[in-house]
Amino acid sequence: MPKISLKFKGSVLADYHLPAGCSLKIGRKTDNDVVIENLAVSGHHAKIDSVGDGFVFIDLKSKNGSFVNEELVTSHWLHDGDTINIGKHALRFSYFDGEVRPEDAQSEMDKTMVMDTNEYRSMMEKSEPKPEDAAEPVAAVSAETKKKRVRGYITYLVGGEGTLALKNRLTKIGKALSSDILVKGWTIGKTAATISRTRDGYFFSYVDGFSKPKINDKKVSKKPLKLVDSDVIDIGSVKLQFINKKRKKRTAH
């Protein structure tokens, strides 16, 4: 299994192993798996999720952002030797010698996430405050982001009850206990599928398992598929429906 080495000024503070199916939370608060006691770090700053054979780094809308190999990212599939910078601390992702690794070639999901990152960086550059606006830069960015935000939900039709708001950048579906949507069955992968949230909408990806998911009764491939309102997802014994809701404008009273 790979590991994350937490460093400060070149010195290794701790090593954290990343077994398959794990989710490693990073931040200033003590309920994180990796605690970084620095005011430049948000309470819940970022996380690393195990997805299929790989690991994805996700920034949790932190105040000061996250960088991988000196590039600002919102999400990034990790490769051997990648360095994550959070505040003044560094986290190096690496595999042990001789360890089996996923292919280095970017998957379609990787391309989608890189595109999302580039758009985010462009948006950040455009929102750099002019001298006369320097007092309120955060409010300006927040208003623009809220206008473009897509609201998606997953509701159970069969095999469960309730509705899940898709707030995270990555929602995991599978039989691993760390999954956001738990599906049982020996043909189901630990992470059977994921739903990725981007500024362009929500994308469903089949990851692993003998039982291939279906969307609207059609088997899906491993190429990410953009979800549209009322899509029905069959995975194992569970049937889910994707609901796309836009925010309603509030009227003044």
BAMI-915437 format. One record per residue: x, z, y of N, C-alpha, C in turn; residue in three letters. Coordinates in pm, whole numbers, plus 50000, padded with zeros to 5 digits. Each point is the difference from the previous one (the first is absolute). Example, Ala and Ser with C-alpha at 12.3 -4.5 7.8 and 13.67 -1.06 7.14 Angstrom:
2
513195078049431499115000050119500905000050120ALA499654992850105500825000650119499235007350109SER
***
This chain:
253
500845000049880499165000050120500885000050125MET499554993550108500804999950124499935013550070PRO500765001150109499985012550077500074997150149LYS499605010050077500144999850145500985011150038ILE501034996350077500985009950047499765002450148SER499705012650035499785003750139501345003450064LEU500334993050112501295001850064499835003650148LYS500955007750050500085003150143501464999650043PHE500294991250094501384998150049500984997349885LYS499544991949904500874995949890500045009549882GLY499495012150015500015009949891498684999649922SER500095000349867498805000149915499425014049996VAL498745001450045499335013049999499285002649869LEU499444989349940499265001849875499734986449937ALA499805000149867499604988049926498625002349941ASP499164989650004498655000949946499804988349902TYR499665003149875499784989749900498594994450013HIS499844987149967498734993050016499514994749865LEU499305008349923499474995349872498834990450022PRO499704991949900498864990850008498715007950024ALA499154994950087498735006450029500055010650108GLY501195002050060500135010850099499544995650138CYS499775009750086499754997750142500775010850075SER501014995950077500905009450067499665000450149LEU499535011650048499615001550140501185005150083LYS500154994350120501145003250086499485004250138ILE500505011250052499575004250134500555013650038GLY499575004850116500525012750052499295012149940ARG498734998649962499235011349947500465003749860LYS499835012749966500535005349874499234995349876THR498824993850018499254995249883500494986249952ASP501044994450066500594987449956500975002349885ASN500274989349923501015000849893501404999850059ASP500204991950104501274999650073499745005450140VAL500495011850028499765006550130501214997550090VAL499734994150118501064997550098499655008050125ILE500725010650023499715009050111500644994750129GLU499274990950064500494993950123498784995850082ASN500035003050129498844997250085499744985150018LEU500984991649968499814985550008499194994849881ALA499785008549900499294996349878498575005250006VAL499034991449968498595004050001499715009449883SER498905007750013499635009549895499884993449865GLY499284988849993499924991649880500454986150044HIS501294997349986500624988350062499874987349915HIS500275001249870500034988249913499865004349855ALA499914990149911499995003149857500594988349922LYS500425002749877500484989749908499105000549878ILE499374988549968499094999349887500584991349890ASP499795004349876500354991949883498854990449973SER500304986950001498984989849975500554990249897VAL499404999749881500524991549894501415004249965GLY500954990450002501405003049970500805003250126ASP499394999050117500735001750124499555012150081GLY500605001350119499695011150090499824994550141PHE498965004750067499714995250134500065011750099VAL500684997850112500095009850108498904997050101PHE499255010350043498894998250092500105010250114ILE500044995050123499985008850117498565004350026ASP499765012950020498655005550016499645001450148LEU500164988950072499674999650144500745011050076LYS501285001449968500815010550063500204997150149SER500305010450076500154998650145501224991850037LYS501125002249931501254993350035500374988649907ASN499164997049902500244988649912501045002549892GLY500124990149910500975000449890500764986949997SER501265000749958500854988249995500604998749861PHE500024987849948500694997149874501054989550030VAL501255003449971501134991050031499984995750146ASN499695009950087500024998550146498874991350054GLU498964997249918498854992450047498765009049997GLU499214999550107498775007750006499024994849897LEU499435008949918499074995849894498755008750001VAL498924994249949498825007949968499915002149849THR500494990049924500075001049854501114990849951SER500645003849888501154992449953500245002849852HIS500094989249919500375001749860501485003249993TRP500355010849933501375005050000500874992949896LEU501244997050042500994993949913501255008949998HIS500804998649895501205008249984500894999350125ASP500355011650055500875000650117499285000450133GLY498684998750001499265000750126500195013850065ASP500135000050134500135012650074498835001650094THR499275011049986498865003250085500485009950106ILE499724997150126500355009250109498745005950060ASN499945013549998498905007550060500625010250093ILE499784998450130500695008550096501494998249985GLY500745011149990501464999349984500435001049854LYS499025000349910500305001049858499904986349933HIS500724998649891499984987749921499635003249856ALA499264990949937499665001449859500434987149931LEU500905001349904500524988149930499334998649864ARG499424988249974499334997149873501004993049908PHE500175005349879500984993949909499625002249854SER500454990649916499835001149855501315004949939TYR499925006249884501195004349929500634988049928PHE501305000649975500714989149933499364997049865ASP499774987249973499454995949872498505001749989GLY499365005050103498555002349995499254986950018GLU498934998349922499174988050010499275000150135VAL500044988750072499394999150132498994988750004ARG499015000950088499094988650015500744988250060PRO499444988149983500654988050053500165001050151GLU501104994650051500285000650143499164990050078ASP499484989749932499214990050073498765006450057ALA499654996250125498815005650064498754994949933GLN499075009149974498704996249948499124995550115SER498844994649966499064995950105499595012150083GLU499855011549935499635012150074501105003750098MET501264998649958501135003050088499934991350124ASP499734986949982499934990750112498885004150096LYS498895004349943498885004250083500395011950085THR500695009849940500365011950073501064997250106MET500954991149971501024996550099499354993350120VAL499024991449974499294993350107499295010350087MET499395009849937499315010550074500985007750087ASP501205002849945501025007250075500444992150123THR500244986849983500434991750112498954999650110ASN498724999149960498944999950100499955013350073GLU500235010949927499985013250062501135001350102TYR501194995049963501145000750092499714991850126ARG499394988149982499674991650114499025007150093SER499015006749938499015007250079500665011450079MET500965006949933500705011050067500814995050120MET500664988149982500804994550108499134996050119GLU498844993949970499104995850107499415012050074LYS499895011249931499385011850061501005008950071SER501294995550010500995007850074499485002250142GLU499915012350049499415002550130500834994450115PRO499314994250098500664996050124500235012650082LYS500934999650097500315012150078498785007050055PRO499014992250049498835006450059499065005949897GLU500174995949871499135005149893500685010449915ASP501225004150036500825008549913499355013349969ALA499075004750083499405013249980499035000249883ALA499434988049963498994999949895500254989449893GLU501204999349941500274989749900499235002049872PRO499835012549958499355002749871498554995950004VAL499305003050109498594996650011499794984949994ALA500914992350064499874985450002500114994249860ALA500995004649922500184995249864498835004149913VAL499545012350018498915005149918498734991950019SER499684996450123498784992450027500054986449934ALA501164993250007500144986749940499875000749849GLU500645010249941499975001649855498585002449951THR499255008450072498655003449957499084987850003LYS500214990950096499174988150010500134991349876LYS501254999249944500274990949891499885006649863LYS499745012949999499965007249872498794996049917ARG500254997649870498934996549907499655012549920VAL498735002349982499565011649923499464995449866ARG500615004649891499554996249867499705012249916GLY499104998249905499595010949912499854994649858TYR500195008849903499734997049860498935009849953ILE498944994549942498935008649948499824997449851THR499695010449925499794998849856498634994049971TYR499984990149909498744994749947499785005249858LEU501095000849923499965005049862501285008149975VAL499875010949926501175007649959500465010750097GLY499205003050101500365010350096498975000950110GLY500245009050093499075001950111500775001250131GLU499354996050108500575002050131500634987650060GLY500515001550120500624989150076501345004750054THR501014991449990501355003150046500354991350120LEU500385006350112500454992550116501444995549977ALA500274987250020501344994449975500885001850123LEU500415012450025500795003250119501494997749980LYS500465001449874501434998749973500434985449999ASN501284997750025500514986349996500004994749857ARG500065008949902499994995949860499135009649921LEU498984994849935499115007849914500264996149856THR500345009949915500364997249862498815002749907LYS499814990649904498945001149900500665000049863ILE499725009949917500605000349867499755013249929GLY500685001849887499775012249922501005011150031LYS501024997250083500925010650041499245010250085ALA500325012649982499295010650074500224999050150LEU501064993150041500284998450143499194988750062SER499214992949920499214988750051498945004850098SER499704991750099498925003150094498644998049935ASP499914989849913498784997549921500415000649853ILE499525010049930500425002449862499114992349903LEU500634992149912499294992349898500625003349865VAL499175004149904500515004049869499934988449901LYS500805001049893499984989849896501414995849961GLY500254997749870501344996849954500454986150045TRP499074991250035500364986550046500294999550151THR499795011450065500195000650146501425004350033ILE500644993450094501365003650040500025012850081GLY501185006550004500125012150082499644996950145LYS500544988950049499504994350125499494986149964THR498714998949979499414987549954499894989850113ALA499715005150120499814991150114500195007950129ALA500154992750109500125006450132499144992550100THR499625007250105499344993750115500885002950121ILE500524989350060500905001350114499244997550131SER500155009250096499344998450130500984993850099ARG499634988750059500824993450101499124997150121THR500624995150108499214996550119499124987949973ARG500294992549893499194988349965498885003449903ASP499905012549959498955003949907500565007349880GLY499235000349892500385007249878500304990049888TYR501115002649927500434991049893500075007649868PHE499354994449897499985005949866501084993449916PHE500805008149928501054994649913499955006649863SER499994991749896500125004949862501485003249975TYR500295011949947501385004449981500395000549854VAL499245007349915500455002249863498815003649912ASP500214998949866498965003849904499484988049921GLY499545002649877499464989349915498664995050053PHE499255009050061498674996550050500114994450141SER499794986950016500094993750132498735003050079LYS500165004050126498825002250083499264986950027PRO498745001450035499194988450040499435002650139LYS499914989550079499305000750128498904989649997ILE498785004850015498814991449991499994992249868ASN500335007249890499984994749863501114989949970ASP500994998650088501124991049975501295008149988LYS500764997449889501265007149981500984996550112LYS500765010250045500934997850110501424998249946VAL500834993150077501424998649967500775010750077SER501324999449995500805009850075500234995850144LYS499404988750040500084995950139498985007950081LYS500395006350111499065007950080498794991750042PRO498835006149992498754993350035499325007850112LEU499684993150108499355006750113498575003549964LYS499625012650022498665004649970499054996750114LEU498794996249962498954997750100498845009349971VAL499165001950100498925009649989499134997549877ASP499715010649926499135000049882500674995049873SER501324997350001500704996349877499845011149897ASP499764996149875499855009649890501244999449912VAL500635011549979501245001149923499705007049868ILE500294993149888499885006049866501395003249949ASP500225012749964501305003949946499775010849895ILE500224996449873499705009249892498505002949996GLY499665012649991498585003949995499425002850138SER500774997250103499585003050136499644987150074VAL498905000750075499614988750085499925005250143LYS500714993150090500095004250140499524988850091LEU499605003750120499634989950099500755002550130GLN500564989350054500705000750129499004997850113PHE500065009050099499114999150116500854999350126ILE499784990050079500744998150124499095003550117ASN500345010750070499165004650112500794999450129LYS499434993650100500615000050133499445011550079LYS500835005450087499545011150083498884995650092ARG498975008350009498934997250095500375005750134LYS499704992250105500315004750135499065011350038LYS500595010450055499195011450042499344997050135ARG498765003450011499304997950125499925013150078THR500194999050130499975012050084498575004950017ALA499885013249999498675006150020499915005750141HIS
***
